[in-house]
Amino acid sequence: MWKCKKCGEEVGLRRGMLFKLDKNKDTSGDDLSIHDTDYYECSHCHNYSYSDVEEIAIWDEE
């Protein structure tokens, strides 16, 4: 399992959508877009990386 370099807890891949907001916190404007976003995140301390799991975690054969 991938373990967080900061706290030692498990790191996983989080998948979701990123919605851009206007000044009124609205997501429905024509120039606002939705992006798929995947990132690696520690389940305990919420350390995260958008590029590579190895930035925040090390592999542990446990």
N, C-alpha and C positions, 0 to 999 in steps of 0.2 A: 504494500500500500504506500501511497505518497504521503509523507508526513511533513508538516509545516516546519520550516527552519526556525520560526520564532517560538512556537509553543509546543511542538511535537504532536499535535492532533492531526487527524486525517484531512487531506485536501482532495477536493473533487472538482468536477467540471459543472459549472452552473450555466444553464441556457435560458435565454429570455429575450425580451424585446426592449429596445431603448426608444422611448418616445421623446421627441424634442418638444419643448414647451415654449409658448409665447409669454409675454410679460404678465398675462392674466392667468398663467398656469394652465392654459388650454392647449390641447393637442390637435385641434381640428383645422388649423390654418392651412392654406394652400401651399405655403412655402415650408411647412413643417413636414419632416419625413420620419419614417419609422425604420429602424435598423435592427437586424438580428444581431444579438451580442452574445458571445460565449466568452467565459473567463473562468480561471481557476481560482477557487476560494477555500480558505481554511474554515471548517465547520465550527471552530471554537473562537478564534481571535479575529476572523474575517480579513486576514491578510489576503491579498489578491494580486493576480497578474492577468493582463489581457493577452500576453504574447506566448509565454511558455511556462509550464508547470515547474520546470527546474529553477526558475527565478525565485520561487517561494518555498519549494519543497525538495526533499530528498527521498529516494526510494528506500524502503525498509522491507526486507523479506519476511518479517514477523508473521 
